[in-house]
C-alpha cells in the first residue's frame, strides 16, 4: 500500500489507488487484507479508479480500541473522502455486510455490489452463528488465536483434515496474526440473519452476486439481500464458488458500476 488516510478516531488506514474513471472501493472479507483484492483491482482499473485498503487491524493499517462497526463505516467515509467525496462500493463475504451497512448509514455511495455475503437464511443457522460468536469470543479473550482461526475455518465448512493441514502450512502464522479481526467481521455480520429492515433503508442500486457452484444457502442469502433493498438485482455466475475468479467477476462489476441510471 502506498497511500495513507486517517479515520475519524485517528486510526491510520493504508490504501492503494489505481486506474481512472468512477471511484470504486473494494472491501475484503474475513482473514484477508487489501492485497487479496489486487487481482480484481487490476482488472477494473481500465474503467474505474479503484481503491483497495487494509481494513483496521490488518496489514499496514492501524487499529484503535474499542472496536465498533461504526468505526469501520467511518473508515469507509475517510476513503470516500480520499476518492473525491463519492464512490461505489464492492464487498466480498463479510465485507459485503460492511458495505451494505455503510450505504444504509447514508454515506455518499453511488452503487453497491456484494458477493456472497454469508447471512443466515434460517433460525437454525442463526443459532449456529450464536454458538460460533460465543466460542470465538472466549478463544480470543484467552489469547488462543489458533483456536479462533480453527473456529472460523470450521464455520466456513472446511473439512477437519484440511484444517489440520492448514495449521502446518506457512500461512498459519499470518492467519493467527490477524485472528483478532475475526471478532470485527463477526460484529459486522450482526446476529447473522439477513437484516431486512436495515437493508430497506439502502437508497442506491445494489447488485447481489453468487456463484452457481456455491452451496444453495449462499445463493439464497444473496437473493434475500437483493429482495430486501428497494433497488436490488440478483445474479449468479456460472461455475463459480465462494472463491470467485476475478476474471469472471470483473466484467460484471465494471458494467454495473459504469451505469449512470
N, C-alpha and C positions, 0 to 999 in steps of 0.2 A: 504494500500500500504506500502510495507516495504523497497522500494529502491527509490533512487533519481538520476536524471541526470540533466544536465543543458543545455538548448538550446543555440543557438548562441547569442541571445540577452540578455542572463543572466537569463531567466525565468527558475525557478526550476520546474521540472516535476516529479510527483510521479508515480511509476510503480511497478508492481509485476511480478515475473518470476516463472514459474513452468514447470516441465517436462523435457524431453530430446529428442533430435532429431533436425531436421532442425528448424531454428528460424522462428517464425510466430508472427507478431504484429497485435493485434486486435484493431480496431478503432471504437469507438461508434458514434452514430448519435446525433441528437439534443436532448436537455433536458435529457441527460444521462451522466454517469461517467464511469470510468473503472470498477466499481463494477457491472454494468449491464452485463458486458462480462464475469463475473466469472463462471457462469454455462458452457458456451461454452468452456472457457479456461480449465476447469476441464476435460471435455470430450476429448479435444485434447491433453492433457498433456502426454498421454501414447505413442504418436507418434511424438510429436513436442515439442520444447522448446517454450513455449507460453509466450508472453509479453502482458499485458493489462495495460493501463495507463489512468490517468485523463488528458483529453485534457486541454489546458491552459484555466484558468478561471473557472475550475470545481474541485470539490473535494479538494484534497490536493495539487494540482498544483497551481503555481502562474500565474500571467498574467502581461504583460508589454504593455503599450500603446505606439504608436497607433497600433491597430490590422492590420494585413495583412495576406492574405492566405499564402504568402511565409514564414511567421513566423511559421505557423503550419507545413509546409513542412520541415522547419529546425528542428522543434520538432521531426518529424519522423526520420530525419537524425541523431539526437542525440540518439534516441532509437535504430536505426540500428547499430550505433557505439557500444552501450552497448550490443547489441546482437552478436557482433563479426565482424561487417563490412558488413554483407549481411543478408537479411531477406525476407520472403514472407509477403504480407500484405493482411489483410481482413478488409473490411469496410462495415458497415450496414447503409442503408439510406444515409443521407448526409455524413456520414463517408466514404461511397464508393466514393463520388466525391473527397474527400481529398486524398484517396489512389491512385486514378487514376491520379490526378494531381501530386502526388509525383513520380509516375512511369514516367509520361511524362516529369518531371523535370530532369530525369536522375539519380535519387538516385539508389544505388546498391540494387535493388529489384529483386528477383528471379522469383516470380509469384504474381499475384494479383487476389483476389476473391472479388466480391461485391454482396450484397444482396439488391435488390430493391432500387437502387439509384433513387430518385424521380425527374428525369429530366422531363421537359415538353416535350410533344410529338407533340404539335401544337402551332400555334401563339396565339390562344385564351387563352390557358393555360398559355403561357408566359406572356400575358398581365395581367392575374390574379396574377401571381407572382410579377410583377412590382408593382401592387397596394398593395400587401402584404408588399413588401420592403418599400414602402413609408410610410405606416401606422405603420410598426414596428419601423422604424427609428424615427418617430415622438413620438411614445409611450415611447421608451427608452430615448430619449432626454428629455422628460418631467418627467422622473422618474416613469412612470406608468407601473411598472413591471407586475402587474396582468393583465393589458390590453394586454401587449405584449404576455404573455402566452396564453391568450384567442385567440389572432390573430393566433398564431401558431396552437393551437388545432383546430380552425375552418378551417385552411388551410389543416389539415390532414383529414378533413371530419367528425370530431366528432360532434355529434348532440348537439343542444343548451341545451337540458335538462341535458345532460351528462357534458357539460362544467360548467353549474351552480352547478351541484353536485360536480364536481372536486374542485371548489372554496371553498366548505365547508369541503373538506377532509383534513386529517392530512398531506397529501403530498404537499399541495399547497404552504406552506412556503418554502419548499425545491425547488419547481419549480420556485418560484419568485426569490430565491437566485441566480439561475444560468440563469435567464432570459436574462441578457446582452449577453450571449453566443449565443443566437438566431441570433444575428447580425453576429456572426462568421460563423455559418452554412449557413446563407443567402449569405454571401460573397463567401463561398466555392462553392455554387451552381451556381455562376456566374449569367448570365441572366436567368437561368432556363432551357433553351433548351439544348439538348444533344450537347456537344462541339466536334462535329465530327472531325474538323480539329486538335484540340489539341489531341484527342484520337488517331488519326492516327500516332502520334509520340511515342506511347507506344510500346516499343520494347520487351516486355515479354508476356508470355501467360496470358490471362485474362479469368476468369470464371465469367459470369454474371448470377445470380440465381434469380428466382422469385417464389412466391407461386401461385399454381394453383387457390387458392381461393381468391387471391387478386384482386383488380379492374383491368380491362383489360389494363388501361393506364400504370400501373406499370410493367406489363409483356411486354408491347410494349417498354417501356423505357429500360428494361433490355436487350431485344433483340437488340435494337438500339445500346447499348453500345458494345455488342458482335460483331455486324456488323461493328462498326466504328474502332475498333482496328485491327491491322494486324493479330493477332493470338487470336481470340476470340471464346469462346464457350458459348452457351446459354442453360440454363437448368431450368426446373420447378420442384417444389416439391409438390407432391400430398397432398391436404388438407391443405396446409399452407397459412397463411396470412402474413401481414407485421410483425406481432408479431410471428416470426418463432420459432418453437420448437427446442431448441439446440440439442436434441437427434436425430432429423431428419437431421439437417444441418451438425452436426459434422462429420459423416462418409463421406459425400460428400466433405467437405473441406479437411479432412485428406487424402483422396485418391488423390485429386488434388495437394495438397502441397507435397505429397510424391513422385510425379513423378519426374523423372530426365531427361526427353526428352526436 
